[in-house]
Amino acid sequence: MLVEKDENGAPIVKDGKYIPIDEEKFNAEHEAVLKRDVKIDLVKIKESDIPQEVTPKMLLGIWNYVVEQ
């Protein structure tokens, strides 16, 4: 457990920041996450594979990135 939590187990945020229990350990973990390399493979889907239930708003959010016509 790196940050203080409330009675429901949710992290406590004060002035837009988490409250670390051990600031040195928290900072080390934060730096490790920032330096992590992540490989992402994007796969386009066909327009015909999009379910009919999708809303226009949803489509606008993904269209240029995942739709292959």
BAKOLMAR-651152 format. One record per atom (N, C-alpha, C): chain; residue number from 1; x, y negated, z. Coordinates in nm, 4 decimals, decimal comma, m for minus. Atoms other than C-alpha are relative to their C-alpha. Layout:
N
+--------+-----+----------+----------+----------+
: cadena : num :        x :        y :        z :
+--------+-----+----------+----------+----------+
:      A : NUM :        X :        Y :        Z :
...
+--------+-----+----------+----------+----------+
//
This chain:
69
+--------+-----+----------+----------+----------+
: cadena : num :        x :        y :        z :
+--------+-----+----------+----------+----------+
:      A :   1 :   0,0860 :   0,1163 :   0,0000 :
:      A :   1 :   0,0000 :   0,0000 :   0,0000 :
:      A :   1 :   0,0911 :  m0,1233 :   0,0000 :
:      A :   2 :  m0,0887 :   0,1137 :   0,0155 :
:      A :   2 :   0,1710 :  m0,3159 :  m0,1205 :
:      A :   2 :  m0,0625 :  m0,1332 :   0,0399 :
:      A :   3 :   0,0669 :   0,1265 :  m0,0321 :
:      A :   3 :  m0,0923 :  m0,5812 :  m0,0463 :
:      A :   3 :  m0,1049 :   0,0213 :   0,1086 :
:      A :   4 :   0,1048 :  m0,0074 :  m0,1019 :
:      A :   4 :  m0,3338 :  m0,6623 :   0,2316 :
:      A :   4 :  m0,1341 :   0,0246 :  m0,0664 :
:      A :   5 :   0,1325 :  m0,0329 :   0,0537 :
:      A :   5 :  m0,6838 :  m0,5258 :   0,1792 :
:      A :   5 :  m0,1066 :  m0,0308 :   0,1038 :
:      A :   6 :   0,1114 :   0,0274 :  m0,0916 :
:      A :   6 :  m1,0233 :  m0,6094 :   0,3242 :
:      A :   6 :  m0,0590 :   0,1307 :   0,0507 :
:      A :   7 :   0,0604 :  m0,1195 :  m0,0589 :
:      A :   7 :  m1,2493 :  m0,3699 :   0,5122 :
:      A :   7 :  m0,0570 :   0,0973 :  m0,1018 :
:      A :   8 :   0,0501 :  m0,0873 :   0,1061 :
:      A :   8 :  m1,3790 :  m0,2317 :   0,1793 :
:      A :   8 :   0,1126 :   0,0588 :  m0,0846 :
:      A :   9 :  m0,1139 :  m0,0520 :   0,0744 :
:      A :   9 :  m1,0289 :  m0,1562 :   0,0532 :
:      A :   9 :   0,0373 :  m0,0821 :  m0,1218 :
:      A :  10 :  m0,0316 :   0,0869 :   0,1139 :
:      A :  10 :  m1,0252 :  m0,4402 :  m0,2023 :
:      A :  10 :   0,1155 :  m0,0926 :   0,0377 :
:      A :  11 :  m0,1115 :   0,0902 :  m0,0292 :
:      A :  11 :  m0,7047 :  m0,6441 :  m0,2280 :
:      A :  11 :  m0,0497 :  m0,1402 :   0,0334 :
:      A :  12 :   0,0341 :   0,1365 :  m0,0402 :
:      A :  12 :  m0,7239 :  m0,9826 :  m0,0575 :
:      A :  12 :   0,0780 :  m0,0968 :  m0,0886 :
:      A :  13 :  m0,0626 :   0,1008 :   0,0850 :
:      A :  13 :  m0,6539 :  m1,2778 :  m0,2876 :
:      A :  13 :  m0,0200 :  m0,1359 :   0,0658 :
:      A :  14 :   0,0065 :   0,1331 :  m0,0599 :
:      A :  14 :  m0,5707 :  m1,6199 :  m0,1444 :
:      A :  14 :   0,0730 :  m0,0962 :  m0,0925 :
:      A :  15 :  m0,0556 :   0,0981 :   0,0933 :
:      A :  15 :  m0,5087 :  m1,9221 :  m0,3674 :
:      A :  15 :   0,0438 :   0,0652 :  m0,1304 :
:      A :  16 :  m0,0275 :  m0,0667 :   0,1266 :
:      A :  16 :  m0,5152 :  m1,6895 :  m0,6707 :
:      A :  16 :   0,1130 :   0,0999 :   0,0057 :
:      A :  17 :  m0,1123 :  m0,0941 :  m0,0131 :
:      A :  17 :  m0,2425 :  m1,4605 :  m0,5309 :
:      A :  17 :  m0,0330 :   0,1085 :   0,1006 :
:      A :  18 :   0,0110 :  m0,1085 :  m0,0966 :
:      A :  18 :  m0,2302 :  m1,1241 :  m0,3588 :
:      A :  18 :   0,0873 :  m0,0328 :   0,1208 :
:      A :  19 :  m0,0779 :   0,0200 :  m0,1210 :
:      A :  19 :  m0,0978 :  m1,1194 :  m0,0034 :
:      A :  19 :   0,0808 :   0,1277 :   0,0248 :
:      A :  20 :  m0,0812 :  m0,1216 :  m0,0174 :
:      A :  20 :   0,1935 :  m0,8731 :   0,0074 :
:      A :  20 :   0,0236 :   0,0332 :   0,1463 :
:      A :  21 :  m0,0335 :  m0,0457 :  m0,1343 :
:      A :  21 :   0,2547 :  m0,6646 :   0,3165 :
:      A :  21 :   0,1519 :  m0,0086 :   0,0170 :
:      A :  22 :  m0,1459 :   0,0070 :   0,0025 :
:      A :  22 :   0,6253 :  m0,6337 :   0,2289 :
:      A :  22 :   0,0363 :  m0,0725 :  m0,1296 :
:      A :  23 :  m0,0197 :   0,0825 :   0,1193 :
:      A :  23 :   0,7127 :  m0,9174 :  m0,0100 :
:      A :  23 :   0,1146 :   0,0504 :  m0,0887 :
:      A :  24 :  m0,1142 :  m0,0501 :   0,0775 :
:      A :  24 :   1,0482 :  m0,7699 :  m0,1163 :
:      A :  24 :  m0,0401 :   0,1226 :  m0,0829 :
:      A :  25 :   0,0447 :  m0,1206 :   0,0704 :
:      A :  25 :   0,8937 :  m0,4342 :  m0,2079 :
:      A :  25 :  m0,1032 :  m0,0364 :  m0,1072 :
:      A :  26 :   0,1012 :   0,0454 :   0,0949 :
:      A :  26 :   0,5985 :  m0,6072 :  m0,3767 :
:      A :  26 :   0,0666 :  m0,0610 :  m0,1235 :
:      A :  27 :  m0,0697 :   0,0637 :   0,1119 :
:      A :  27 :   0,8322 :  m0,8207 :  m0,5904 :
:      A :  27 :   0,0760 :   0,1005 :  m0,0850 :
:      A :  28 :  m0,0730 :  m0,1037 :   0,0739 :
:      A :  28 :   1,0430 :  m0,5171 :  m0,6854 :
:      A :  28 :  m0,0956 :   0,0800 :  m0,0884 :
:      A :  29 :   0,0996 :  m0,0745 :   0,0781 :
:      A :  29 :   0,7321 :  m0,3248 :  m0,7982 :
:      A :  29 :  m0,0529 :  m0,0848 :  m0,1148 :
:      A :  30 :   0,0508 :   0,0922 :   0,1023 :
:      A :  30 :   0,6044 :  m0,6291 :  m0,9887 :
:      A :  30 :   0,1011 :  m0,0120 :  m0,1143 :
:      A :  31 :  m0,1056 :   0,0091 :   0,1018 :
:      A :  31 :   0,9373 :  m0,6674 :  m1,1725 :
:      A :  31 :   0,0084 :   0,1287 :  m0,0810 :
:      A :  32 :  m0,0064 :  m0,1293 :   0,0700 :
:      A :  32 :   0,9388 :  m0,2957 :  m1,2573 :
:      A :  32 :  m0,1133 :   0,0121 :  m0,1014 :
:      A :  33 :   0,1144 :  m0,0054 :   0,0916 :
:      A :  33 :   0,5934 :  m0,3232 :  m1,4137 :
:      A :  33 :   0,0226 :  m0,0926 :  m0,1192 :
:      A :  34 :  m0,0232 :   0,0952 :   0,1082 :
:      A :  34 :   0,6918 :  m0,6305 :  m1,6161 :
:      A :  34 :   0,1050 :   0,0487 :  m0,0992 :
:      A :  35 :  m0,1087 :  m0,0482 :   0,0857 :
:      A :  35 :   1,0000 :  m0,4543 :  m1,7554 :
:      A :  35 :  m0,0316 :   0,1322 :  m0,0696 :
:      A :  36 :   0,0362 :  m0,1304 :   0,0546 :
:      A :  36 :   0,8203 :  m0,1311 :  m1,8475 :
:      A :  36 :  m0,0281 :  m0,0094 :  m0,1500 :
:      A :  37 :   0,0281 :  m0,0085 :   0,1433 :
:      A :  37 :   0,8199 :  m0,0397 :  m2,2169 :
:      A :  37 :  m0,1239 :   0,0848 :  m0,0204 :
:      A :  38 :   0,1244 :  m0,0715 :   0,0279 :
:      A :  38 :   0,4850 :   0,0684 :  m2,3513 :
:      A :  38 :  m0,0133 :   0,0151 :  m0,1505 :
:      A :  39 :   0,0205 :  m0,0249 :   0,1420 :
:      A :  39 :   0,4219 :   0,2293 :  m2,6880 :
:      A :  39 :  m0,1498 :   0,0102 :  m0,0249 :
:      A :  40 :   0,1418 :  m0,0012 :   0,0338 :
:      A :  40 :   0,0821 :   0,1643 :  m2,8423 :
:      A :  40 :  m0,0128 :   0,0348 :  m0,1482 :
:      A :  41 :   0,0289 :  m0,0372 :   0,1377 :
:      A :  41 :  m0,0360 :   0,3388 :  m3,1563 :
:      A :  41 :  m0,1442 :  m0,0380 :  m0,0301 :
:      A :  42 :   0,1346 :   0,0393 :   0,0387 :
:      A :  42 :  m0,3330 :   0,1640 :  m3,3134 :
:      A :  42 :  m0,0466 :   0,0889 :  m0,1147 :
:      A :  43 :   0,0584 :  m0,0857 :   0,1026 :
:      A :  43 :  m0,5591 :   0,3843 :  m3,5188 :
:      A :  43 :  m0,1256 :  m0,0681 :  m0,0502 :
:      A :  44 :   0,1198 :   0,0621 :   0,0569 :
:      A :  44 :  m0,8114 :   0,2308 :  m3,7565 :
:      A :  44 :  m0,1089 :   0,1055 :  m0,0148 :
:      A :  45 :   0,1138 :  m0,0887 :   0,0200 :
:      A :  45 :  m1,1573 :   0,3829 :  m3,7730 :
:      A :  45 :  m0,0779 :  m0,0486 :  m0,1213 :
:      A :  46 :   0,0810 :   0,0364 :   0,1163 :
:      A :  46 :  m1,3937 :   0,3856 :  m4,0650 :
:      A :  46 :  m0,1268 :  m0,0715 :   0,0447 :
:      A :  47 :   0,1231 :   0,0747 :  m0,0274 :
:      A :  47 :  m1,6849 :   0,1483 :  m4,0736 :
:      A :  47 :  m0,1170 :   0,0964 :   0,0203 :
:      A :  48 :   0,1110 :  m0,0960 :  m0,0078 :
:      A :  48 :  m1,9157 :   0,4471 :  m4,1224 :
:      A :  48 :  m0,0008 :   0,0786 :   0,1315 :
:      A :  49 :  m0,0076 :  m0,0717 :  m0,1266 :
:      A :  49 :  m1,7976 :   0,5971 :  m3,7902 :
:      A :  49 :  m0,0450 :  m0,0830 :   0,1206 :
:      A :  50 :   0,0446 :   0,0858 :  m0,1098 :
:      A :  50 :  m1,9206 :   0,3021 :  m3,5832 :
:      A :  50 :  m0,1462 :   0,0316 :   0,0301 :
:      A :  51 :   0,1384 :  m0,0348 :  m0,0341 :
:      A :  51 :  m2,2388 :   0,3956 :  m3,3929 :
:      A :  51 :  m0,0971 :  m0,1149 :  m0,0312 :
:      A :  52 :   0,1025 :   0,0990 :   0,0314 :
:      A :  52 :  m2,5588 :   0,2170 :  m3,4899 :
:      A :  52 :  m0,0354 :  m0,0856 :   0,1206 :
:      A :  53 :   0,0352 :   0,0709 :  m0,1225 :
:      A :  53 :  m2,6027 :   0,1097 :  m3,1258 :
:      A :  53 :   0,0923 :  m0,1183 :   0,0293 :
:      A :  54 :  m0,0949 :   0,1071 :  m0,0270 :
:      A :  54 :  m2,3046 :  m0,1284 :  m3,1403 :
:      A :  54 :  m0,0641 :  m0,1353 :  m0,0321 :
:      A :  55 :   0,0596 :   0,1317 :   0,0194 :
:      A :  55 :  m2,4001 :  m0,4933 :  m3,1069 :
:      A :  55 :   0,0891 :  m0,0845 :  m0,0913 :
:      A :  56 :  m0,0813 :   0,0886 :   0,0835 :
:      A :  56 :  m2,2880 :  m0,7678 :  m3,3463 :
:      A :  56 :   0,1144 :  m0,0650 :   0,0789 :
:      A :  57 :  m0,1036 :   0,0612 :  m0,0825 :
:      A :  57 :  m2,0950 :  m0,9284 :  m3,0611 :
:      A :  57 :   0,1164 :   0,0968 :   0,0205 :
:      A :  58 :  m0,1047 :  m0,1011 :  m0,0160 :
:      A :  58 :  m1,9053 :  m0,6038 :  m3,0030 :
:      A :  58 :   0,0804 :   0,0136 :  m0,1288 :
:      A :  59 :  m0,0676 :  m0,0140 :   0,1287 :
:      A :  59 :  m1,8263 :  m0,5744 :  m3,3726 :
:      A :  59 :   0,0956 :  m0,1151 :  m0,0276 :
:      A :  60 :  m0,0859 :   0,1152 :   0,0234 :
:      A :  60 :  m1,6883 :  m0,9256 :  m3,3921 :
:      A :  60 :   0,1296 :   0,0099 :   0,0798 :
:      A :  61 :  m0,1173 :  m0,0132 :  m0,0829 :
:      A :  61 :  m1,4473 :  m0,8420 :  m3,1130 :
:      A :  61 :   0,1014 :   0,0997 :  m0,0498 :
:      A :  62 :  m0,0913 :  m0,1067 :   0,0425 :
:      A :  62 :  m1,3003 :  m0,5371 :  m3,2829 :
:      A :  62 :   0,0233 :   0,0066 :  m0,1506 :
:      A :  63 :   0,0026 :  m0,0202 :   0,1442 :
:      A :  63 :  m1,3606 :  m0,5760 :  m3,6551 :
:      A :  63 :   0,1379 :  m0,0080 :  m0,0666 :
:      A :  64 :  m0,1289 :   0,0186 :   0,0679 :
:      A :  64 :  m1,0216 :  m0,7093 :  m3,7670 :
:      A :  64 :   0,1080 :   0,0946 :   0,0476 :
:      A :  65 :  m0,1034 :  m0,0838 :  m0,0570 :
:      A :  65 :  m0,8314 :  m0,4692 :  m3,5494 :
:      A :  65 :  m0,0170 :   0,1496 :  m0,0271 :
:      A :  66 :   0,0169 :  m0,1452 :   0,0047 :
:      A :  66 :  m0,9867 :  m0,1281 :  m3,5864 :
:      A :  66 :  m0,0823 :   0,0514 :  m0,1161 :
:      A :  67 :   0,0912 :  m0,0490 :   0,1034 :
:      A :  67 :  m1,2186 :  m0,1123 :  m3,8850 :
:      A :  67 :   0,0703 :   0,0127 :  m0,1338 :
:      A :  68 :  m0,0525 :  m0,0279 :   0,1327 :
:      A :  68 :  m1,1046 :   0,0472 :  m4,2070 :
:      A :  68 :  m0,1210 :   0,0163 :  m0,0922 :
:      A :  69 :   0,1172 :  m0,0062 :   0,0891 :
:      A :  69 :  m1,3502 :  m0,0123 :  m4,4906 :
:      A :  69 :   0,0183 :   0,1027 :  m0,1091 :
+--------+-----+----------+----------+----------+
//
